[in-house]
Amino acid sequence: MSQPVKLSDSLVLDARQTGAAVQRSIAGQVEFWARLGRAVEPLLRGDAARALAQQGDTQPVNECLAAVGTPQGDTRLQQYLRSRPFPHYEVDKDDAHLLIRIDESGQKTRGRFVNRRFTEVK
């Protein structure tokens, strides 16, 4: 039995855009997110669940996608990547097929992933 519910315009827009990419209806996408949240919630520690709930007002997907390739989007991406735990990775400017691994000490190593392991390239 289905029930009508009120959803914010931004959630519906995000569900429309995300659902279109994976061939789901708006309702199907919202249901997918609900099932995913229900499955993950018991696995989260209390503080992690609270932190995720407080991030509920994050930028909608359509705004994030609109920022791709803009100076604002690039700055936001760089800030996010720097906030993540080490090691960090960036594309090698001399060879786009290689990565640069940056350790917490600042040491940089050129390489690529082989069988899910970073392998140094000399």
GUDO-560003 format. One line per 4 residues: their letters; for each residue y, z, x of N, C-alpha, C, O. Coordinates in nm, 3 decimals, always signed. Layout:
REM GUDO-560003
a) Y/Z/X/Y/Z/X/Y/Z/X/Y/Z/X; ...
END
This chain:
REM GUDO-560003
msqp) -0.118/+0.000/+0.085/+0.000/+0.000/+0.000/+0.123/+0.000/+0.089/+0.136/+0.086/+0.177; +0.214/-0.093/+0.070/+0.334/-0.099/+0.151/+0.446/-0.019/+0.087/+0.449/+0.001/-0.034; +0.537/+0.026/+0.171/+0.651/+0.106/+0.127/+0.778/+0.046/+0.184/+0.780/+0.012/+0.303; +0.883/+0.031/+0.105/+1.008/-0.017/+0.163/+1.072/+0.094/+0.246/+1.070/+0.211/+0.208
vkls) +1.129/+0.057/+0.360/+1.198/+0.152/+0.445/+1.331/+0.090/+0.488/+1.345/-0.032/+0.493; +1.428/+0.175/+0.520/+1.556/+0.128/+0.571/+1.552/+0.135/+0.723/+1.516/+0.237/+0.781; +1.589/+0.025/+0.786/+1.593/+0.017/+0.932/+1.733/-0.028/+0.973/+1.800/-0.101/+0.900; +1.774/+0.015/+1.091/+1.905/-0.026/+1.140/+1.907/-0.176/+1.167/+1.804/-0.236/+1.197
dslv) +2.025/-0.234/+1.157/+2.040/-0.378/+1.184/+1.998/-0.411/+1.327/+1.936/-0.515/+1.351; +2.031/-0.323/+1.422/+1.996/-0.352/+1.562/+1.845/-0.349/+1.583/+1.793/-0.430/+1.660; +1.773/-0.258/+1.517/+1.627/-0.255/+1.530/+1.566/-0.380/+1.469/+1.473/-0.438/+1.527; +1.617/-0.423/+1.355/+1.564/-0.544/+1.291/+1.590/-0.666/+1.379/+1.503/-0.751/+1.394
ldar) +1.710/-0.675/+1.439/+1.741/-0.786/+1.527/+1.650/-0.786/+1.650/+1.598/-0.891/+1.689; +1.630/-0.668/+1.710/+1.539/-0.658/+1.825/+1.397/-0.699/+1.785/+1.330/-0.772/+1.858; +1.352/-0.653/+1.668/+1.217/-0.687/+1.621/+1.206/-0.837/+1.595/+1.102/-0.897/+1.623; +1.312/-0.897/+1.541/+1.310/-1.042/+1.515/+1.297/-1.119/+1.647/+1.214/-1.209/+1.658
qtga) +1.380/-1.083/+1.746/+1.378/-1.156/+1.872/+1.251/-1.131/+1.952/+1.191/-1.225/+2.005; +1.209/-1.006/+1.959/+1.087/-0.973/+2.033/+0.964/-1.031/+1.963/+0.875/-1.086/+2.028; +0.960/-1.018/+1.832/+0.848/-1.070/+1.755/+0.835/-1.221/+1.766/+0.724/-1.273/+1.772; +0.948/-1.290/+1.768/+0.944/-1.436/+1.780/+0.880/-1.478/+1.912/+0.809/-1.578/+1.918
avqr) +0.904/-1.402/+2.016/+0.849/-1.435/+2.148/+0.697/-1.421/+2.152/+0.630/-1.489/+2.229; +0.643/-1.333/+2.067/+0.498/-1.310/+2.067/+0.435/-1.349/+1.934/+0.321/-1.311/+1.903; +0.509/-1.426/+1.854/+0.463/-1.481/+1.726/+0.420/-1.372/+1.628/+0.314/-1.380/+1.567; +0.508/-1.270/+1.613/+0.488/-1.167/+1.511/+0.606/-1.172/+1.415/+0.717/-1.210/+1.453
siag) +0.582/-1.135/+1.291/+0.691/-1.122/+1.195/+0.772/-0.997/+1.231/+0.730/-0.917/+1.314; +0.887/-0.980/+1.167/+0.967/-0.860/+1.191/+0.885/-0.737/+1.155/+0.878/-0.641/+1.232; +0.821/-0.740/+1.038/+0.739/-0.626/+0.996/+0.623/-0.603/+1.092/+0.591/-0.489/+1.125; +0.561/-0.712/+1.136/+0.450/-0.701/+1.231/+0.494/-0.639/+1.362/+0.421/-0.560/+1.421
qvef) +0.614/-0.676/+1.409/+0.664/-0.620/+1.535/+0.695/-0.472/+1.521/+0.661/-0.393/+1.608; +0.759/-0.434/+1.411/+0.790/-0.292/+1.388/+0.662/-0.211/+1.376/+0.652/-0.101/+1.430; +0.562/-0.265/+1.306/+0.433/-0.196/+1.294/+0.366/-0.183/+1.431/+0.307/-0.080/+1.461; +0.375/-0.288/+1.514/+0.318/-0.282/+1.649/+0.384/-0.170/+1.728/+0.316/-0.089/+1.791
warl) +0.520/-0.166/+1.726/+0.591/-0.059/+1.797/+0.551/+0.079/+1.744/+0.537/+0.173/+1.822; +0.534/+0.092/+1.614/+0.496/+0.221/+1.555/+0.356/+0.262/+1.601/+0.335/+0.378/+1.638; +0.261/+0.168/+1.600/+0.124/+0.200/+1.646/+0.123/+0.237/+1.793/+0.053/+0.329/+1.835; +0.202/+0.164/+1.872/+0.211/+0.193/+2.015/+0.269/+0.332/+2.038/+0.217/+0.409/+2.119
grav) +0.376/+0.364/+1.968/+0.436/+0.497/+1.981/+0.342/+0.608/+1.939/+0.335/+0.712/+2.003; +0.268/+0.585/+1.831/+0.172/+0.685/+1.783/+0.061/+0.707/+1.885/+0.013/+0.819/+1.903; +0.019/+0.599/+1.952/-0.088/+0.611/+2.052/-0.041/+0.680/+2.179/-0.117/+0.754/+2.241; +0.084/+0.657/+2.218/+0.135/+0.709/+2.345/+0.187/+0.852/+2.333/+0.177/+0.929/+2.428
epll) +0.241/+0.887/+2.218/+0.306/+1.017/+2.203/+0.220/+1.136/+2.245/+0.272/+1.226/+2.312; +0.091/+1.142/+2.210/+0.011/+1.257/+2.253/-0.008/+1.265/+2.405/-0.041/+1.372/+2.458; +0.011/+1.154/+2.475/-0.009/+1.152/+2.619/+0.114/+1.200/+2.697/+0.105/+1.231/+2.816; +0.227/+1.207/+2.630/+0.351/+1.245/+2.696/+0.364/+1.396/+2.704/+0.329/+1.468/+2.611
rgda) +0.417/+1.442/+2.816/+0.452/+1.584/+2.826/+0.574/+1.605/+2.737/+0.645/+1.510/+2.705; +0.598/+1.726/+2.697/+0.711/+1.757/+2.610/+0.843/+1.709/+2.665/+0.924/+1.652/+2.591; +0.869/+1.733/+2.795/+0.997/+1.691/+2.853/+1.009/+1.540/+2.860/+1.119/+1.486/+2.845; +0.898/+1.470/+2.882/+0.903/+1.324/+2.887/+0.929/+1.267/+2.748/+1.005/+1.171/+2.733
aral) +0.868/+1.327/+2.646/+0.890/+1.282/+2.509/+1.036/+1.304/+2.469/+1.097/+1.217/+2.406; +1.092/+1.419/+2.505/+1.234/+1.446/+2.473/+1.325/+1.347/+2.544/+1.421/+1.298/+2.485; +1.296/+1.318/+2.671/+1.379/+1.223/+2.746/+1.375/+1.084/+2.682/+1.477/+1.017/+2.673; +1.257/+1.040/+2.638/+1.247/+0.911/+2.572/+1.321/+0.911/+2.438/+1.387/+0.814/+2.403
aqqg) +1.310/+1.020/+2.366/+1.380/+1.029/+2.237/+1.531/+1.025/+2.256/+1.602/+0.965/+2.175; +1.580/+1.087/+2.362/+1.724/+1.087/+2.388/+1.773/+0.949/+2.430/+1.892/+0.920/+2.418; +1.683/+0.865/+2.479/+1.721/+0.730/+2.519/+1.717/+0.635/+2.400/+1.732/+0.514/+2.417; +1.699/+0.687/+2.280/+1.691/+0.604/+2.161/+1.813/+0.518/+2.137/+1.806/+0.419/+2.065
dtqp) +1.925/+0.554/+2.196/+2.047/+0.477/+2.176/+2.070/+0.378/+2.290/+2.184/+0.341/+2.318; +1.963/+0.336/+2.356/+1.975/+0.242/+2.466/+2.022/+0.107/+2.413/+2.025/+0.084/+2.292; +2.058/+0.020/+2.503/+2.111/-0.111/+2.468/+2.003/-0.195/+2.401/+1.890/-0.200/+2.449; +2.036/-0.263/+2.290/+1.938/-0.348/+2.223/+1.894/-0.463/+2.313/+1.965/-0.504/+2.404
vnec) +1.775/-0.515/+2.284/+1.717/-0.622/+2.364/+1.810/-0.743/+2.371/+1.827/-0.803/+2.477; +1.871/-0.781/+2.256/+1.955/-0.900/+2.256/+2.076/-0.883/+2.348/+2.120/-0.980/+2.409; +2.131/-0.761/+2.360/+2.242/-0.737/+2.452/+2.195/-0.743/+2.597/+2.265/-0.796/+2.683; +2.077/-0.690/+2.623/+2.021/-0.697/+2.760/+1.998/-0.841/+2.800/+2.031/-0.881/+2.912
laav) +1.942/-0.920/+2.710/+1.915/-1.061/+2.742/+2.044/-1.139/+2.762/+2.050/-1.228/+2.846; +2.147/-1.105/+2.685/+2.275/-1.175/+2.701/+2.338/-1.145/+2.836/+2.417/-1.225/+2.887; +2.304/-1.030/+2.897/+2.362/-0.991/+3.025/+2.289/-1.051/+3.145/+2.338/-1.041/+3.258; +2.172/-1.113/+3.122/+2.096/-1.169/+3.234/+2.178/-1.277/+3.303/+2.231/-1.368/+3.239
gtpq) +2.188/-1.265/+3.436/+2.260/-1.364/+3.514/+2.411/-1.343/+3.521/+2.481/-1.420/+3.586; +2.461/-1.240/+3.452/+2.604/-1.210/+3.458/+2.627/-1.103/+3.565/+2.533/-1.031/+3.599; +2.747/-1.091/+3.617/+2.774/-0.984/+3.714/+2.742/-0.845/+3.658/+2.689/-0.760/+3.729; +2.775/-0.822/+3.531/+2.746/-0.693/+3.469/+2.595/-0.668/+3.463/+2.549/-0.557/+3.493
gdtr) +2.518/-0.770/+3.424/+2.373/-0.755/+3.417/+2.311/-0.734/+3.554/+2.220/-0.653/+3.570; +2.361/-0.808/+3.655/+2.310/-0.791/+3.791/+2.337/-0.651/+3.843/+2.251/-0.591/+3.907; +2.458/-0.598/+3.816/+2.493/-0.462/+3.859/+2.402/-0.360/+3.791/+2.354/-0.267/+3.856; +2.380/-0.377/+3.661/+2.294/-0.284/+3.587/+2.151/-0.287/+3.641/+2.088/-0.182/+3.656
lqqy) +2.102/-0.406/+3.671/+1.967/-0.420/+3.727/+1.957/-0.351/+3.862/+1.861/-0.278/+3.887; +2.054/-0.373/+3.950/+2.052/-0.312/+4.083/+2.057/-0.159/+4.073/+1.988/-0.090/+4.147; +2.140/-0.107/+3.981/+2.147/+0.038/+3.963/+2.013/+0.093/+3.916/+1.968/+0.198/+3.962; +1.949/+0.023/+3.824/+1.820/+0.067/+3.773/+1.715/+0.065/+3.885/+1.640/+0.161/+3.902
lrsr) +1.711/-0.043/+3.960/+1.610/-0.054/+4.066/+1.629/+0.053/+4.172/+1.531/+0.107/+4.223; +1.755/+0.086/+4.206/+1.780/+0.190/+4.306/+1.741/+0.329/+4.254/+1.714/+0.419/+4.333; +1.736/+0.346/+4.122/+1.700/+0.476/+4.065/+1.549/+0.500/+4.065/+1.506/+0.614/+4.044; +1.470/+0.398/+4.088/+1.325/+0.409/+4.083/+1.271/+0.467/+4.213/+1.338/+0.459/+4.316
pfph) +1.151/+0.525/+4.210/+1.092/+0.582/+4.331/+1.062/+0.475/+4.437/+1.046/+0.358/+4.405; +1.056/+0.519/+4.561/+1.025/+0.428/+4.671/+0.876/+0.401/+4.675/+0.798/+0.483/+4.626; +0.833/+0.290/+4.732/+0.914/+0.188/+4.798/+0.981/+0.097/+4.696/+0.935/+0.085/+4.582; +1.091/+0.034/+4.738/+1.160/-0.067/+4.659/+1.121/-0.203/+4.714/+1.083/-0.215/+4.831
yevd) +1.131/-0.305/+4.630/+1.098/-0.441/+4.672/+1.212/-0.534/+4.633/+1.275/-0.516/+4.529; +1.238/-0.633/+4.716/+1.333/-0.737/+4.682/+1.280/-0.869/+4.736/+1.197/-0.872/+4.827; +1.327/-0.978/+4.677/+1.284/-1.111/+4.722/+1.347/-1.140/+4.857/+1.466/-1.114/+4.878; +1.267/-1.193/+4.947/+1.316/-1.232/+5.078/+1.412/-1.350/+5.062/+1.375/-1.454/+5.007
kdda) +1.534/-1.334/+5.110/+1.635/-1.439/+5.095/+1.601/-1.565/+5.174/+1.647/-1.673/+5.138; +1.522/-1.553/+5.281/+1.484/-1.668/+5.362/+1.361/-1.742/+5.309/+1.343/-1.861/+5.335; +1.278/-1.670/+5.234/+1.155/-1.731/+5.181/+1.124/-1.665/+5.047/+1.075/-1.552/+5.042; +1.151/-1.737/+4.939/+1.135/-1.681/+4.804/+0.990/-1.648/+4.770/+0.964/-1.585/+4.667
hlli) +0.894/-1.690/+4.855/+0.754/-1.658/+4.831/+0.716/-1.522/+4.889/+0.605/-1.473/+4.868; +0.808/-1.461/+4.963/+0.781/-1.331/+5.026/+0.871/-1.223/+4.966/+0.974/-1.252/+4.904; +0.829/-1.099/+4.987/+0.905/-0.983/+4.943/+0.946/-0.901/+5.064/+0.887/-0.912/+5.172; +1.046/-0.819/+5.044/+1.085/-0.720/+5.143/+1.056/-0.583/+5.081/+1.111/-0.550/+4.976
ride) +0.970/-0.505/+5.146/+0.943/-0.368/+5.102/+1.040/-0.277/+5.175/+1.052/-0.283/+5.298; +1.111/-0.192/+5.099/+1.207/-0.100/+5.159/+1.155/+0.041/+5.136/+1.145/+0.087/+5.022; +1.121/+0.110/+5.245/+1.071/+0.247/+5.238/+1.188/+0.344/+5.223/+1.304/+0.307/+5.243; +1.157/+0.468/+5.189/+1.260/+0.570/+5.170/+1.345/+0.589/+5.296/+1.463/+0.623/+5.287
sgqk) +1.285/+0.568/+5.411/+1.357/+0.582/+5.538/+1.454/+0.467/+5.563/+1.537/+0.473/+5.653; +1.443/+0.360/+5.481/+1.527/+0.243/+5.500/+1.457/+0.131/+5.576/+1.511/+0.022/+5.590; +1.336/+0.158/+5.625/+1.261/+0.057/+5.700/+1.225/-0.058/+5.606/+1.178/-0.036/+5.495; +1.246/-0.182/+5.654/+1.217/-0.302/+5.577/+1.098/-0.375/+5.637/+1.089/-0.391/+5.759
trgr) +1.007/-0.420/+5.550/+0.887/-0.491/+5.594/+0.871/-0.616/+5.508/+0.872/-0.608/+5.385; +0.857/-0.733/+5.572/+0.832/-0.858/+5.501/+0.684/-0.869/+5.470/+0.600/-0.833/+5.552; +0.652/-0.918/+5.350/+0.512/-0.936/+5.316/+0.493/-0.991/+5.177/+0.586/-1.042/+5.114; +0.370/-0.980/+5.131/+0.335/-1.024/+4.996/+0.221/-0.937/+4.946/+0.157/-0.866/+5.025
fvnr) +0.195/-0.942/+4.817/+0.084/-0.868/+4.760/-0.041/-0.956/+4.764/-0.040/-1.070/+4.718; -0.148/-0.900/+4.820/-0.277/-0.965/+4.825/-0.378/-0.867/+4.766/-0.394/-0.756/+4.816; -0.445/-0.908/+4.658/-0.539/-0.818/+4.589/-0.475/-0.683/+4.557/-0.535/-0.578/+4.576; -0.351/-0.689/+4.506/-0.275/-0.571/+4.460/-0.232/-0.478/+4.572/-0.191/-0.365/+4.546
rfte) -0.240/-0.523/+4.695/-0.196/-0.441/+4.810/-0.089/-0.518/+4.884/-0.103/-0.638/+4.909; +0.019/-0.448/+4.922/+0.124/-0.512/+4.998/+0.074/-0.535/+5.139/+0.029/-0.442/+5.206; +0.082/-0.660/+5.184/+0.033/-0.697/+5.317/+0.150/-0.752/+5.398/+0.220/-0.843/+5.354; +0.170/-0.696/+5.516/+0.281/-0.739/+5.602/+0.255/-0.880/+5.653/+0.142/-0.917/+5.685
vk) +0.363/-0.959/+5.659/+0.358/-1.094/+5.713/+0.444/-1.093/+5.839/+0.560/-1.053/+5.835; +0.387/-1.137/+5.949/+0.460/-1.136/+6.078/+0.539/-1.263/+6.095/+0.607/-1.280/+6.196
END
